[in-house]
Amino acid sequence: MFVVLCSVRNETKLRNSLDFIQSRGIKCAAFEEPDLDNQLTAIATEPVYQNQRHIFRKFQIMKGENHES
């Protein structure tokens, strides 16, 4: 099992992404922050299988920082 993180630039793009993913039949959970006027800050999907992975091709995978010791 893998966890993949994607990033978007703002709440509007996140809401559009949520709509896009849900319109393709994938269940999502939306996370809103009460201390930020209920701003949408994250979404999570149900497990996605091989035949559904193509739906996420348009999203940019979040890249971690390279930390050297």
PQR file of N, CA, C, O and H, with PARSE charges and radii, in Angstrom:
ATOM      1  N   MET A   1       0.848  -1.173   0.000 -0.4000 1.5000
ATOM      2  CA  MET A   1       0.000   0.000   0.000 -0.0000 2.0000
ATOM      3  C   MET A   1       0.895   1.238   0.000  0.5500 1.7000
ATOM      4  O   MET A   1       1.934   1.262   0.659 -0.5500 1.4000
ATOM      5  N   PHE A   2       0.493   2.240  -0.726 -0.4000 1.5000
ATOM      6  CA  PHE A   2       1.250   3.471  -0.830 -0.0000 2.0000
ATOM      7  C   PHE A   2       0.391   4.649  -0.411  0.5500 1.7000
ATOM      8  O   PHE A   2      -0.833   4.619  -0.541 -0.5500 1.4000
ATOM      9  H   PHE A   2      -0.351   2.221  -1.262  0.4000 1.0000
ATOM     10  N   VAL A   3       1.038   5.678   0.088 -0.4000 1.5000
ATOM     11  CA  VAL A   3       0.400   6.961   0.348 -0.0000 2.0000
ATOM     12  C   VAL A   3       1.074   7.950  -0.590  0.5500 1.7000
ATOM     13  O   VAL A   3       2.299   8.079  -0.599 -0.5500 1.4000
ATOM     14  H   VAL A   3       2.032   5.703   0.193  0.4000 1.0000
ATOM     15  N   VAL A   4       0.270   8.640  -1.371 -0.4000 1.5000
ATOM     16  CA  VAL A   4       0.801   9.615  -2.314 -0.0000 2.0000
ATOM     17  C   VAL A   4       0.247  10.978  -1.939  0.5500 1.7000
ATOM     18  O   VAL A   4      -0.960  11.139  -1.760 -0.5500 1.4000
ATOM     19  H   VAL A   4      -0.724   8.535  -1.364  0.4000 1.0000
ATOM     20  N   LEU A   5       1.126  11.950  -1.821 -0.4000 1.5000
ATOM     21  CA  LEU A   5       0.715  13.310  -1.497 -0.0000 2.0000
ATOM     22  C   LEU A   5       0.811  14.174  -2.739  0.5500 1.7000
ATOM     23  O   LEU A   5       1.810  14.150  -3.458 -0.5500 1.4000
ATOM     24  H   LEU A   5       2.107  11.819  -1.966  0.4000 1.0000
ATOM     25  N   CYS A   6      -0.228  14.924  -2.977 -0.4000 1.5000
ATOM     26  CA  CYS A   6      -0.245  15.880  -4.083 -0.0000 2.0000
ATOM     27  C   CYS A   6      -0.492  17.254  -3.493  0.5500 1.7000
ATOM     28  O   CYS A   6      -1.089  17.383  -2.423 -0.5500 1.4000
ATOM     29  H   CYS A   6      -1.040  14.944  -2.393  0.4000 1.0000
ATOM     30  N   SER A   7      -0.041  18.259  -4.180 -0.4000 1.5000
ATOM     31  CA  SER A   7      -0.250  19.612  -3.674 -0.0000 2.0000
ATOM     32  C   SER A   7      -0.931  20.467  -4.730  0.5500 1.7000
ATOM     33  O   SER A   7      -0.776  20.253  -5.932 -0.5500 1.4000
ATOM     34  H   SER A   7       0.444  18.155  -5.049  0.4000 1.0000
ATOM     35  N   VAL A   8      -1.691  21.442  -4.243 -0.4000 1.5000
ATOM     36  CA  VAL A   8      -2.331  22.442  -5.105 -0.0000 2.0000
ATOM     37  C   VAL A   8      -2.015  23.816  -4.522  0.5500 1.7000
ATOM     38  O   VAL A   8      -1.625  23.934  -3.361 -0.5500 1.4000
ATOM     39  H   VAL A   8      -1.817  21.616  -3.266  0.4000 1.0000
ATOM     40  N   ARG A   9      -2.187  24.837  -5.330 -0.4000 1.5000
ATOM     41  CA  ARG A   9      -1.761  26.183  -4.925 -0.0000 2.0000
ATOM     42  C   ARG A   9      -2.704  26.891  -3.959  0.5500 1.7000
ATOM     43  O   ARG A   9      -2.261  27.729  -3.173 -0.5500 1.4000
ATOM     44  H   ARG A   9      -2.504  24.741  -6.273  0.4000 1.0000
ATOM     45  N   ASN A  10      -4.001  26.569  -4.005 -0.4000 1.5000
ATOM     46  CA  ASN A  10      -4.930  27.315  -3.160 -0.0000 2.0000
ATOM     47  C   ASN A  10      -6.208  26.516  -2.926  0.5500 1.7000
ATOM     48  O   ASN A  10      -6.386  25.429  -3.476 -0.5500 1.4000
ATOM     49  H   ASN A  10      -4.360  25.889  -4.643  0.4000 1.0000
ATOM     50  N   GLU A  11      -7.085  27.067  -2.110 -0.4000 1.5000
ATOM     51  CA  GLU A  11      -8.316  26.367  -1.748 -0.0000 2.0000
ATOM     52  C   GLU A  11      -9.220  26.159  -2.955  0.5500 1.7000
ATOM     53  O   GLU A  11      -9.866  25.117  -3.059 -0.5500 1.4000
ATOM     54  H   GLU A  11      -6.941  27.950  -1.663  0.4000 1.0000
ATOM     55  N   THR A  12      -9.281  27.109  -3.855 -0.4000 1.5000
ATOM     56  CA  THR A  12     -10.117  26.955  -5.044 -0.0000 2.0000
ATOM     57  C   THR A  12      -9.683  25.739  -5.854  0.5500 1.7000
ATOM     58  O   THR A  12     -10.517  24.942  -6.283 -0.5500 1.4000
ATOM     59  H   THR A  12      -8.756  27.956  -3.771  0.4000 1.0000
ATOM     60  N   LYS A  13      -8.385  25.601  -6.061 -0.4000 1.5000
ATOM     61  CA  LYS A  13      -7.868  24.449  -6.800 -0.0000 2.0000
ATOM     62  C   LYS A  13      -8.128  23.147  -6.041  0.5500 1.7000
ATOM     63  O   LYS A  13      -8.384  22.111  -6.655 -0.5500 1.4000
ATOM     64  H   LYS A  13      -7.707  26.249  -5.712  0.4000 1.0000
ATOM     65  N   LEU A  14      -8.063  23.194  -4.717 -0.4000 1.5000
ATOM     66  CA  LEU A  14      -8.350  22.010  -3.924 -0.0000 2.0000
ATOM     67  C   LEU A  14      -9.819  21.621  -4.053  0.5500 1.7000
ATOM     68  O   LEU A  14     -10.137  20.440  -4.194 -0.5500 1.4000
ATOM     69  H   LEU A  14      -7.855  24.036  -4.218  0.4000 1.0000
ATOM     70  N   ARG A  15     -10.715  22.602  -4.006 -0.4000 1.5000
ATOM     71  CA  ARG A  15     -12.140  22.309  -4.187 -0.0000 2.0000
ATOM     72  C   ARG A  15     -12.418  21.756  -5.585  0.5500 1.7000
ATOM     73  O   ARG A  15     -13.205  20.822  -5.743 -0.5500 1.4000
ATOM     74  H   ARG A  15     -10.457  23.561  -3.892  0.4000 1.0000
ATOM     75  N   ASN A  16     -11.769  22.335  -6.596 -0.4000 1.5000
ATOM     76  CA  ASN A  16     -11.928  21.832  -7.964 -0.0000 2.0000
ATOM     77  C   ASN A  16     -11.416  20.404  -8.080  0.5500 1.7000
ATOM     78  O   ASN A  16     -12.009  19.582  -8.779 -0.5500 1.4000
ATOM     79  H   ASN A  16     -11.130  23.094  -6.467  0.4000 1.0000
ATOM     80  N   SER A  17     -10.315  20.109  -7.395 -0.4000 1.5000
ATOM     81  CA  SER A  17      -9.756  18.761  -7.405 -0.0000 2.0000
ATOM     82  C   SER A  17     -10.711  17.780  -6.734  0.5500 1.7000
ATOM     83  O   SER A  17     -10.917  16.669  -7.222 -0.5500 1.4000
ATOM     84  H   SER A  17      -9.833  20.777  -6.828  0.4000 1.0000
ATOM     85  N   LEU A  18     -11.286  18.195  -5.623 -0.4000 1.5000
ATOM     86  CA  LEU A  18     -12.264  17.362  -4.924 -0.0000 2.0000
ATOM     87  C   LEU A  18     -13.444  17.046  -5.839  0.5500 1.7000
ATOM     88  O   LEU A  18     -13.859  15.892  -5.943 -0.5500 1.4000
ATOM     89  H   LEU A  18     -11.120  19.097  -5.227  0.4000 1.0000
ATOM     90  N   ASP A  19     -13.978  18.058  -6.495 -0.4000 1.5000
ATOM     91  CA  ASP A  19     -15.095  17.857  -7.423 -0.0000 2.0000
ATOM     92  C   ASP A  19     -14.716  16.911  -8.552  0.5500 1.7000
ATOM     93  O   ASP A  19     -15.489  16.021  -8.907 -0.5500 1.4000
ATOM     94  H   ASP A  19     -13.641  18.995  -6.411  0.4000 1.0000
ATOM     95  N   PHE A  20     -13.522  17.102  -9.119 -0.4000 1.5000
ATOM     96  CA  PHE A  20     -13.038  16.272 -10.217 -0.0000 2.0000
ATOM     97  C   PHE A  20     -12.944  14.809  -9.803  0.5500 1.7000
ATOM     98  O   PHE A  20     -13.422  13.923 -10.511 -0.5500 1.4000
ATOM     99  H   PHE A  20     -12.894  17.825  -8.830  0.4000 1.0000
ATOM    100  N   ILE A  21     -12.326  14.562  -8.653 -0.4000 1.5000
ATOM    101  CA  ILE A  21     -12.126  13.191  -8.184 -0.0000 2.0000
ATOM    102  C   ILE A  21     -13.468  12.526  -7.868  0.5500 1.7000
ATOM    103  O   ILE A  21     -13.701  11.380  -8.252 -0.5500 1.4000
ATOM    104  H   ILE A  21     -11.937  15.281  -8.077  0.4000 1.0000
ATOM    105  N   GLN A  22     -14.348  13.246  -7.169 -0.4000 1.5000
ATOM    106  CA  GLN A  22     -15.651  12.690  -6.825 -0.0000 2.0000
ATOM    107  C   GLN A  22     -16.495  12.427  -8.070  0.5500 1.7000
ATOM    108  O   GLN A  22     -17.261  11.464  -8.107 -0.5500 1.4000
ATOM    109  H   GLN A  22     -14.159  14.177  -6.857  0.4000 1.0000
ATOM    110  N   SER A  23     -16.361  13.270  -9.079 -0.4000 1.5000
ATOM    111  CA  SER A  23     -17.153  13.081 -10.304 -0.0000 2.0000
ATOM    112  C   SER A  23     -16.748  11.815 -11.055  0.5500 1.7000
ATOM    113  O   SER A  23     -17.480  11.342 -11.924 -0.5500 1.4000
ATOM    114  H   SER A  23     -15.739  14.052  -9.049  0.4000 1.0000
ATOM    115  N   ARG A  24     -15.596  11.279 -10.722 -0.4000 1.5000
ATOM    116  CA  ARG A  24     -15.133  10.034 -11.321 -0.0000 2.0000
ATOM    117  C   ARG A  24     -15.443   8.820 -10.449  0.5500 1.7000
ATOM    118  O   ARG A  24     -14.925   7.728 -10.681 -0.5500 1.4000
ATOM    119  H   ARG A  24     -15.001  11.664 -10.016  0.4000 1.0000
ATOM    120  N   GLY A  25     -16.294   9.024  -9.444 -0.4000 1.5000
ATOM    121  CA  GLY A  25     -16.781   7.920  -8.630 -0.0000 2.0000
ATOM    122  C   GLY A  25     -15.887   7.497  -7.487  0.5500 1.7000
ATOM    123  O   GLY A  25     -16.088   6.427  -6.912 -0.5500 1.4000
ATOM    124  H   GLY A  25     -16.716   9.911  -9.256  0.4000 1.0000
ATOM    125  N   ILE A  26     -14.911   8.305  -7.146 -0.4000 1.5000
ATOM    126  CA  ILE A  26     -14.017   7.968  -6.043 -0.0000 2.0000
ATOM    127  C   ILE A  26     -14.476   8.709  -4.790  0.5500 1.7000
ATOM    128  O   ILE A  26     -14.652   9.927  -4.805 -0.5500 1.4000
ATOM    129  H   ILE A  26     -14.748   9.175  -7.613  0.4000 1.0000
ATOM    130  N   LYS A  27     -14.665   7.967  -3.721 -0.4000 1.5000
ATOM    131  CA  LYS A  27     -15.107   8.568  -2.460 -0.0000 2.0000
ATOM    132  C   LYS A  27     -13.968   9.359  -1.835  0.5500 1.7000
ATOM    133  O   LYS A  27     -12.812   8.937  -1.854 -0.5500 1.4000
ATOM    134  H   LYS A  27     -14.522   6.977  -3.708  0.4000 1.0000
ATOM    135  N   CYS A  28     -14.320  10.513  -1.282 -0.4000 1.5000
ATOM    136  CA  CYS A  28     -13.328  11.399  -0.657 -0.0000 2.0000
ATOM    137  C   CYS A  28     -13.822  11.878   0.698  0.5500 1.7000
ATOM    138  O   CYS A  28     -15.023  11.942   0.961 -0.5500 1.4000
ATOM    139  H   CYS A  28     -15.260  10.856  -1.267  0.4000 1.0000
ATOM    140  N   ALA A  29     -12.867  12.211   1.541 -0.4000 1.5000
ATOM    141  CA  ALA A  29     -13.149  12.892   2.800 -0.0000 2.0000
ATOM    142  C   ALA A  29     -12.490  14.263   2.716  0.5500 1.7000
ATOM    143  O   ALA A  29     -11.323  14.377   2.342 -0.5500 1.4000
ATOM    144  H   ALA A  29     -11.892  12.159   1.327  0.4000 1.0000
ATOM    145  N   ALA A  30     -13.240  15.294   3.063 -0.4000 1.5000
ATOM    146  CA  ALA A  30     -12.722  16.662   3.024 -0.0000 2.0000
ATOM    147  C   ALA A  30     -12.420  17.116   4.453  0.5500 1.7000
ATOM    148  O   ALA A  30     -13.172  16.823   5.383 -0.5500 1.4000
ATOM    149  H   ALA A  30     -14.189  15.201   3.366  0.4000 1.0000
ATOM    150  N   PHE A  31     -11.321  17.826   4.608 -0.4000 1.5000
ATOM    151  CA  PHE A  31     -10.904  18.319   5.916 -0.0000 2.0000
ATOM    152  C   PHE A  31     -10.930  19.845   5.905  0.5500 1.7000
ATOM    153  O   PHE A  31     -10.240  20.492   5.117 -0.5500 1.4000
ATOM    154  H   PHE A  31     -10.710  18.064   3.852  0.4000 1.0000
ATOM    155  N   GLU A  32     -11.742  20.400   6.799 -0.4000 1.5000
ATOM    156  CA  GLU A  32     -11.868  21.851   6.910 -0.0000 2.0000
ATOM    157  C   GLU A  32     -11.366  22.287   8.278  0.5500 1.7000
ATOM    158  O   GLU A  32     -11.560  21.591   9.275 -0.5500 1.4000
ATOM    159  H   GLU A  32     -12.303  19.874   7.439  0.4000 1.0000
ATOM    160  N   GLU A  33     -10.721  23.440   8.313 -0.4000 1.5000
ATOM    161  CA  GLU A  33     -10.131  23.950   9.544 -0.0000 2.0000
ATOM    162  C   GLU A  33     -11.058  24.974  10.204  0.5500 1.7000
ATOM    163  O   GLU A  33     -11.241  26.069   9.672 -0.5500 1.4000
ATOM    164  H   GLU A  33     -10.563  24.005   7.503  0.4000 1.0000
ATOM    165  N   PRO A  34     -11.643  24.633  11.358 -0.5600 1.5000
ATOM    166  CA  PRO A  34     -12.533  25.566  12.048  0.2800 2.0000
ATOM    167  C   PRO A  34     -11.852  26.885  12.420  0.5500 1.7000
ATOM    168  O   PRO A  34     -12.487  27.940  12.411 -0.5500 1.4000
ATOM    169  N   ASP A  35     -10.572  26.821  12.743 -0.4000 1.5000
ATOM    170  CA  ASP A  35      -9.864  28.043  13.146 -0.0000 2.0000
ATOM    171  C   ASP A  35      -9.414  28.881  11.943  0.5500 1.7000
ATOM    172  O   ASP A  35      -8.810  29.939  12.118 -0.5500 1.4000
ATOM    173  H   ASP A  35     -10.057  25.964  12.750  0.4000 1.0000
ATOM    174  N   LEU A  36      -9.703  28.417  10.735 -0.4000 1.5000
ATOM    175  CA  LEU A  36      -9.412  29.181   9.506 -0.0000 2.0000
ATOM    176  C   LEU A  36     -10.713  29.429   8.743  0.5500 1.7000
ATOM    177  O   LEU A  36     -10.750  29.330   7.516 -0.5500 1.4000
ATOM    178  H   LEU A  36     -10.193  27.558  10.593  0.4000 1.0000
ATOM    179  N   ASP A  37     -11.766  29.750   9.471 -0.4000 1.5000
ATOM    180  CA  ASP A  37     -13.088  30.001   8.874 -0.0000 2.0000
ATOM    181  C   ASP A  37     -13.563  28.826   8.023  0.5500 1.7000
ATOM    182  O   ASP A  37     -14.146  29.018   6.956 -0.5500 1.4000
ATOM    183  H   ASP A  37     -11.735  29.831  10.467  0.4000 1.0000
ATOM    184  N   ASN A  38     -13.309  27.614   8.502 -0.4000 1.5000
ATOM    185  CA  ASN A  38     -13.712  26.381   7.831 -0.0000 2.0000
ATOM    186  C   ASN A  38     -13.144  26.244   6.423  0.5500 1.7000
ATOM    187  O   ASN A  38     -13.785  25.682   5.535 -0.5500 1.4000
ATOM    188  H   ASN A  38     -12.835  27.458   9.369  0.4000 1.0000
ATOM    189  N   GLN A  39     -11.948  26.758   6.231 -0.4000 1.5000
ATOM    190  CA  GLN A  39     -11.268  26.646   4.938 -0.0000 2.0000
ATOM    191  C   GLN A  39     -10.914  25.180   4.677  0.5500 1.7000
ATOM    192  O   GLN A  39     -10.443  24.479   5.573 -0.5500 1.4000
ATOM    193  H   GLN A  39     -11.427  27.215   6.952  0.4000 1.0000
ATOM    194  N   LEU A  40     -11.143  24.728   3.447 -0.4000 1.5000
ATOM    195  CA  LEU A  40     -10.755  23.385   3.045 -0.0000 2.0000
ATOM    196  C   LEU A  40      -9.233  23.335   2.958  0.5500 1.7000
ATOM    197  O   LEU A  40      -8.624  24.121   2.232 -0.5500 1.4000
ATOM    198  H   LEU A  40     -11.525  25.298   2.720  0.4000 1.0000
ATOM    199  N   THR A  41      -8.621  22.415   3.696 -0.4000 1.5000
ATOM    200  CA  THR A  41      -7.161  22.351   3.732 -0.0000 2.0000
ATOM    201  C   THR A  41      -6.599  21.034   3.209  0.5500 1.7000
ATOM    202  O   THR A  41      -5.413  20.960   2.886 -0.5500 1.4000
ATOM    203  H   THR A  41      -9.115  21.776   4.285  0.4000 1.0000
ATOM    204  N   ALA A  42      -7.422  19.995   3.119 -0.4000 1.5000
ATOM    205  CA  ALA A  42      -6.926  18.703   2.650 -0.0000 2.0000
ATOM    206  C   ALA A  42      -8.092  17.815   2.251  0.5500 1.7000
ATOM    207  O   ALA A  42      -9.223  17.990   2.703 -0.5500 1.4000
ATOM    208  H   ALA A  42      -8.385  20.054   3.381  0.4000 1.0000
ATOM    209  N   ILE A  43      -7.780  16.862   1.393 -0.4000 1.5000
ATOM    210  CA  ILE A  43      -8.746  15.814   1.069 -0.0000 2.0000
ATOM    211  C   ILE A  43      -8.004  14.476   1.075  0.5500 1.7000
ATOM    212  O   ILE A  43      -6.793  14.418   0.863 -0.5500 1.4000
ATOM    213  H   ILE A  43      -6.860  16.721   1.026  0.4000 1.0000
ATOM    214  N   ALA A  44      -8.747  13.422   1.319 -0.4000 1.5000
ATOM    215  CA  ALA A  44      -8.207  12.065   1.262 -0.0000 2.0000
ATOM    216  C   ALA A  44      -9.193  11.218   0.470  0.5500 1.7000
ATOM    217  O   ALA A  44     -10.400  11.451   0.520 -0.5500 1.4000
ATOM    218  H   ALA A  44      -9.731  13.470   1.492  0.4000 1.0000
ATOM    219  N   THR A  45      -8.681  10.241  -0.254 -0.4000 1.5000
ATOM    220  CA  THR A  45      -9.558   9.366  -1.030 -0.0000 2.0000
ATOM    221  C   THR A  45      -9.589   7.973  -0.426  0.5500 1.7000
ATOM    222  O   THR A  45      -8.752   7.598   0.396 -0.5500 1.4000
ATOM    223  H   THR A  45      -7.700  10.052  -0.294  0.4000 1.0000
ATOM    224  N   GLU A  46     -10.578   7.233  -0.862 -0.4000 1.5000
ATOM    225  CA  GLU A  46     -10.601   5.818  -0.551 -0.0000 2.0000
ATOM    226  C   GLU A  46      -9.420   5.161  -1.280  0.5500 1.7000
ATOM    227  O   GLU A  46      -8.813   5.798  -2.142 -0.5500 1.4000
ATOM    228  H   GLU A  46     -11.257   7.537  -1.530  0.4000 1.0000
ATOM    229  N   PRO A  47      -9.084   3.922  -0.961 -0.5600 1.5000
ATOM    230  CA  PRO A  47      -8.012   3.262  -1.708  0.2800 2.0000
ATOM    231  C   PRO A  47      -8.320   3.277  -3.209  0.5500 1.7000
ATOM    232  O   PRO A  47      -9.452   3.041  -3.630 -0.5500 1.4000
ATOM    233  N   VAL A  48      -7.298   3.555  -3.991 -0.4000 1.5000
ATOM    234  CA  VAL A  48      -7.430   3.635  -5.441 -0.0000 2.0000
ATOM    235  C   VAL A  48      -6.661   2.471  -6.047  0.5500 1.7000
ATOM    236  O   VAL A  48      -5.511   2.217  -5.689 -0.5500 1.4000
ATOM    237  H   VAL A  48      -6.378   3.746  -3.649  0.4000 1.0000
ATOM    238  N   TYR A  49      -7.302   1.778  -6.955 -0.4000 1.5000
ATOM    239  CA  TYR A  49      -6.694   0.596  -7.558 -0.0000 2.0000
ATOM    240  C   TYR A  49      -6.166   0.893  -8.950  0.5500 1.7000
ATOM    241  O   TYR A  49      -6.412   1.961  -9.511 -0.5500 1.4000
ATOM    242  H   TYR A  49      -8.236   1.985  -7.246  0.4000 1.0000
ATOM    243  N   GLN A  50      -5.450  -0.053  -9.487 -0.4000 1.5000
ATOM    244  CA  GLN A  50      -4.750   0.107 -10.761 -0.0000 2.0000
ATOM    245  C   GLN A  50      -5.624   0.735 -11.845  0.5500 1.7000
ATOM    246  O   GLN A  50      -5.181   1.650 -12.539 -0.5500 1.4000
ATOM    247  H   GLN A  50      -5.250  -0.920  -9.031  0.4000 1.0000
ATOM    248  N   ASN A  51      -6.837   0.264 -11.997 -0.4000 1.5000
ATOM    249  CA  ASN A  51      -7.708   0.772 -13.069 -0.0000 2.0000
ATOM    250  C   ASN A  51      -8.221   2.192 -12.815  0.5500 1.7000
ATOM    251  O   ASN A  51      -8.854   2.777 -13.695 -0.5500 1.4000
ATOM    252  H   ASN A  51      -7.198  -0.479 -11.433  0.4000 1.0000
ATOM    253  N   GLN A  52      -7.965   2.754 -11.639 -0.4000 1.5000
ATOM    254  CA  GLN A  52      -8.395   4.115 -11.311 -0.0000 2.0000
ATOM    255  C   GLN A  52      -7.227   5.106 -11.266  0.5500 1.7000
ATOM    256  O   GLN A  52      -7.441   6.316 -11.190 -0.5500 1.4000
ATOM    257  H   GLN A  52      -7.451   2.279 -10.925  0.4000 1.0000
ATOM    258  N   ARG A  53      -6.026   4.606 -11.313 -0.4000 1.5000
ATOM    259  CA  ARG A  53      -4.859   5.474 -11.129 -0.0000 2.0000
ATOM    260  C   ARG A  53      -4.756   6.569 -12.182  0.5500 1.7000
ATOM    261  O   ARG A  53      -4.240   7.650 -11.897 -0.5500 1.4000
ATOM    262  H   ARG A  53      -5.853   3.623 -11.375  0.4000 1.0000
ATOM    263  N   HIS A  54      -5.234   6.311 -13.382 -0.4000 1.5000
ATOM    264  CA  HIS A  54      -5.128   7.308 -14.457 -0.0000 2.0000
ATOM    265  C   HIS A  54      -5.828   8.617 -14.116  0.5500 1.7000
ATOM    266  O   HIS A  54      -5.473   9.666 -14.652 -0.5500 1.4000
ATOM    267  H   HIS A  54      -5.653   5.434 -13.613  0.4000 1.0000
ATOM    268  N   ILE A  55      -6.807   8.565 -13.237 -0.4000 1.5000
ATOM    269  CA  ILE A  55      -7.558   9.761 -12.839 -0.0000 2.0000
ATOM    270  C   ILE A  55      -6.628  10.792 -12.197  0.5500 1.7000
ATOM    271  O   ILE A  55      -6.888  11.993 -12.272 -0.5500 1.4000
ATOM    272  H   ILE A  55      -7.095   7.712 -12.801  0.4000 1.0000
ATOM    273  N   PHE A  56      -5.566  10.335 -11.576 -0.4000 1.5000
ATOM    274  CA  PHE A  56      -4.677  11.221 -10.820 -0.0000 2.0000
ATOM    275  C   PHE A  56      -3.472  11.714 -11.613  0.5500 1.7000
ATOM    276  O   PHE A  56      -2.621  12.416 -11.067 -0.5500 1.4000
ATOM    277  H   PHE A  56      -5.355   9.360 -11.515  0.4000 1.0000
ATOM    278  N   ARG A  57      -3.387  11.363 -12.870 -0.4000 1.5000
ATOM    279  CA  ARG A  57      -2.236  11.783 -13.681 -0.0000 2.0000
ATOM    280  C   ARG A  57      -2.096  13.283 -13.797  0.5500 1.7000
ATOM    281  O   ARG A  57      -0.986  13.790 -13.956 -0.5500 1.4000
ATOM    282  H   ARG A  57      -4.078  10.792 -13.314  0.4000 1.0000
ATOM    283  N   LYS A  58      -3.199  14.003 -13.722 -0.4000 1.5000
ATOM    284  CA  LYS A  58      -3.150  15.461 -13.884 -0.0000 2.0000
ATOM    285  C   LYS A  58      -2.597  16.185 -12.647  0.5500 1.7000
ATOM    286  O   LYS A  58      -2.310  17.381 -12.707 -0.5500 1.4000
ATOM    287  H   LYS A  58      -4.101  13.591 -13.593  0.4000 1.0000
ATOM    288  N   PHE A  59      -2.449  15.473 -11.544 -0.4000 1.5000
ATOM    289  CA  PHE A  59      -1.997  16.091 -10.308 -0.0000 2.0000
ATOM    290  C   PHE A  59      -0.486  16.008 -10.161  0.5500 1.7000
ATOM    291  O   PHE A  59       0.141  15.039 -10.591 -0.5500 1.4000
ATOM    292  H   PHE A  59      -2.683  14.502 -11.496  0.4000 1.0000
ATOM    293  N   GLN A  60       0.085  17.028  -9.554 -0.4000 1.5000
ATOM    294  CA  GLN A  60       1.518  17.059  -9.309 -0.0000 2.0000
ATOM    295  C   GLN A  60       1.807  16.412  -7.963  0.5500 1.7000
ATOM    296  O   GLN A  60       1.227  16.785  -6.943 -0.5500 1.4000
ATOM    297  H   GLN A  60      -0.424  17.815  -9.205  0.4000 1.0000
ATOM    298  N   ILE A  61       2.695  15.455  -7.975 -0.4000 1.5000
ATOM    299  CA  ILE A  61       3.077  14.788  -6.730 -0.0000 2.0000
ATOM    300  C   ILE A  61       3.920  15.743  -5.901  0.5500 1.7000
ATOM    301  O   ILE A  61       4.814  16.414  -6.416 -0.5500 1.4000
ATOM    302  H   ILE A  61       3.166  15.153  -8.803  0.4000 1.0000
ATOM    303  N   MET A  62       3.621  15.792  -4.614 -0.4000 1.5000
ATOM    304  CA  MET A  62       4.357  16.663  -3.707 -0.0000 2.0000
ATOM    305  C   MET A  62       5.751  16.098  -3.494  0.5500 1.7000
ATOM    306  O   MET A  62       5.916  14.923  -3.166 -0.5500 1.4000
ATOM    307  H   MET A  62       2.894  15.247  -4.195  0.4000 1.0000
ATOM    308  N   LYS A  63       6.735  16.932  -3.681 -0.4000 1.5000
ATOM    309  CA  LYS A  63       8.121  16.494  -3.543 -0.0000 2.0000
ATOM    310  C   LYS A  63       8.658  16.956  -2.189  0.5500 1.7000
ATOM    311  O   LYS A  63       8.501  18.117  -1.810 -0.5500 1.4000
ATOM    312  H   LYS A  63       6.601  17.887  -3.948  0.4000 1.0000
ATOM    313  N   GLY A  64       9.291  16.035  -1.470 -0.4000 1.5000
ATOM    314  CA  GLY A  64       9.879  16.370  -0.193 -0.0000 2.0000
ATOM    315  C   GLY A  64      11.205  17.084  -0.381  0.5500 1.7000
ATOM    316  O   GLY A  64      11.824  17.030  -1.444 -0.5500 1.4000
ATOM    317  H   GLY A  64       9.418  15.092  -1.778  0.4000 1.0000
ATOM    318  N   GLU A  65      11.609  17.737   0.657 -0.4000 1.5000
ATOM    319  CA  GLU A  65      12.907  18.417   0.628 -0.0000 2.0000
ATOM    320  C   GLU A  65      14.009  17.390   0.798  0.5500 1.7000
ATOM    321  O   GLU A  65      13.844  16.393   1.500 -0.5500 1.4000
ATOM    322  H   GLU A  65      11.106  17.781   1.520  0.4000 1.0000
ATOM    323  N   ASN A  66      15.110  17.638   0.162 -0.4000 1.5000
ATOM    324  CA  ASN A  66      16.279  16.786   0.281 -0.0000 2.0000
ATOM    325  C   ASN A  66      17.137  17.310   1.422  0.5500 1.7000
ATOM    326  O   ASN A  66      17.763  18.361   1.288 -0.5500 1.4000
ATOM    327  H   ASN A  66      15.244  18.448  -0.409  0.4000 1.0000
ATOM    328  N   HIS A  67      17.177  16.610   2.521 -0.4000 1.5000
ATOM    329  CA  HIS A  67      17.968  17.053   3.681 -0.0000 2.0000
ATOM    330  C   HIS A  67      19.235  16.225   3.752  0.5500 1.7000
ATOM    331  O   HIS A  67      19.192  14.997   3.834 -0.5500 1.4000
ATOM    332  H   HIS A  67      16.668  15.756   2.630  0.4000 1.0000
ATOM    333  N   GLU A  68      20.350  16.911   3.720 -0.4000 1.5000
ATOM    334  CA  GLU A  68      21.630  16.230   3.862 -0.0000 2.0000
ATOM    335  C   GLU A  68      22.181  16.475   5.248  0.5500 1.7000
ATOM    336  O   GLU A  68      22.109  17.590   5.764 -0.5500 1.4000
ATOM    337  H   GLU A  68      20.384  17.909   3.654  0.4000 1.0000
ATOM    338  N   SER A  69      22.725  15.451   5.843 -0.4000 1.5000
ATOM    339  CA  SER A  69      23.272  15.581   7.203 -0.0000 2.0000
ATOM    340  C   SER A  69      24.719  15.964   7.165  0.5500 1.7000
ATOM    341  O   SER A  69      25.344  16.118   8.214 -0.5500 1.4000
ATOM    342  H   SER A  69      22.783  14.545   5.424  0.4000 1.0000
TER
END
